[in-house]
Amino acid sequence: MASDFRLPPTLATPANTGPAAKPPDPAALALKLLRPIDALLLPPGQTSRAEVVSSTAQGGQFNLVLRLAQQQAGATAPRAEITASSPRAVSSGTQVLLQAISQTQLMAILQPADKPPAGPATALTRLDPAQFPPGMTVQARVLSQQPLDQARFAVLARLTEGVNSGLDLKLTTNKPLEPGSLLNARVGTQGELRVADPARQVLQQALSQGLRETLQRQGSAEPLLNRLQQVLAASSATAGTSADRTAPLPPGTPAGAPSQTSSTAGDKLAAQVQSAVRQVLQQVATPAQLMTPRGVEQAVQRSGLFLEPNLTQLADLLKGGQAPAGAREAGAATPAAGSPAPGSPAPGNAPPPLPALAKLLSALAALPVTPGAPPLPGADLKAALINLLVNVQQQLPPTALAAVTLPPGPWARGMGATPGGFPLPPRAMQALTDSTDLGSLLRLTAALLSRIQHHQLQSLGQTQSFSDGSTQTTWQLEIPLRDGQQFNHVQVRIQREDEAPAKKTGEQAPFWEVRLAFALDHLGSLQAIAKLYKGRVTTQFWAEQPGTLTLLNSELTLLRDRLLAKGLEVGEISCHQGTPPQPNQALQQRWIDEVT
């Protein structure tokens, strides 16, 4: 939960106590990045020096080319350049200080060569939107604290980073703060500073690191699924050839003895991989399954988004003796060290030992997928992928495992996405899809697992509570699809917003937003946004191809009739060309900046 630290209003400050705020500084300039990828060059939460290379007028704005200073003394690499839009012209050669406000916005302070360093500033009692726009991240250290009444405290804090470093702030808060403590906050829409609690900040740092790592390693489902289909086809052809090479039984061999074939221990391991491949493919949904509410529910449950909480639920079932048959067999096959022999009672009232995770996932992946029946906890796509990963690793010697480890550099190259965006763009590694060895299969499997993990981290990071008691819960996932011999996927983002309990007058309905993103060969990129509140639904469709837009417009009447038949009140239904704005995400801007 966040805490709001507010600056006293201007009218409450007597005129003779000093200025209510720092006068607008003509050297402060708000810039907008023309290439979002340039945000990768700016250290999050820090100030970067740059030099204006050129300033070109463009449609009432000015396009600036900024050359960043070297981050390390003595560095010989070429200095990076970024391009940004400015509301006014800036002379070439001007030195500026830059701080990232968001993934597309910068705050710049012009630094003339003859400008003396600024002295200590008067404490601010309100924030100037020109210098502290909403969404800007600030860091301050508490200098002193004075109680105002039983529920409020007056705090004096000093900014410690950014272009406004050194300025003092007079704050009021309902939470006591120890002098010397550090505040990381974001400027709110009403000039307040929104500060997350320490536990939330630690969680955000962990999420930030996880998002960076999974974004670099992730890969789309289609290359792996196509590769798995090829593996099955090749294994079927090999099995037929092996059957033709079956050796005849020697004379005098008893009836029922096994035939002498060319099978080896290596064939047994290959059979384990083939079984794991089939288990992954059986988790892929079909368009027909997604035509019913029950089918959609099962596809969401099997996406892998809920594997970890489902494993916790399954562990509770195992301890209580209510686990599914496959999981119980895995537990019986892998007794823990020191556990009683099968069939003997457990000592005292101790619960039965839990099976090894690898054995448990293998048993769960082997469970058949039954249409119309809910999947058992833990039996989903992510579990099947982990089982495949383990089986493929067992096929490779330890020396080969080190050789197939994929460095993050080539995967991160050419990335046009940043963590926090939706949808996550597809990625196919041509060098891996063209290869047929087990090393490429291992890397493609790990890449899809990283993509699922990235969606999980997105969901976790965008779920939180606010200072007024309202909450936002987000689920982001991906559902692979199989249409005949072709594979595709649909990305889903579900967001639920609940008002604060104090604001509820009677029973309050939550606000729902569902986003679907498709990338179909014949229709191109397509997104659908549906919003539901108190039984009223509004829908938007966004398509990049004009032909797709025409097709959507021709089906709007049918969609409206079907929504009305469901008992819903239908609001606006519209179609647009292009891509929709990014969803509102309840993330501290500092997290976005760090990840970017």
Buried (B, 14 or more C-beta within 10 A) or exposed (E): EBBBBBBBEEEEBEEEEEBBBBEEBEBBBBBBBBEBBBBBBBEBBEBBBBBBBBBEEEEEBBBBBBBBEEBEEEEEEEEBBBBBBBEEEBEEEBBBBBBBBBBBBBBBBBBEEEEEEEEEBBBBBBBBBBBBBBBBBBBBEBBEBEEEEEEBBBBBBBBEBBBBBBBBBBBBBEEEBEEEEEBBBBBBEEBBBBBBEEEBBEBBEEBBEBBBBBBBBBBBBBBBBBBBBBBEEEBEEEEEEEEEEEEEEEEEEEEEEEEEEEBEEEEEBBBBBBBBBBBBBBBBBBEEBBEEEEBBEBBBBBBBBBBEEBBEBBBEBBBEEEBBEBBBBBBEEBBEEEBBEEEEEEEEEEEBBBBBBBBBBBBBBBBEBEEEEEBBBBBBBBBBBBBBBBBBBEBBEEEBEEEBEBEEEEBEEEBEBBBBBBBBBBBBBEEBBEBEEBBBBBBBBBBBBBBBBBBBBBBBBBBBBBBEBBBBBBBBBBBBBBEEEEBBBBBBBBBBBBBBEEEEEEEEEBBBBBBBBBBBEEBBBBBBBBBBBEEEBBBBBBBBBEEBBEBBBEEBEEBBEEBEEEEBEBBEBBBBEEEBEEBEBBBBBBBBBBBB
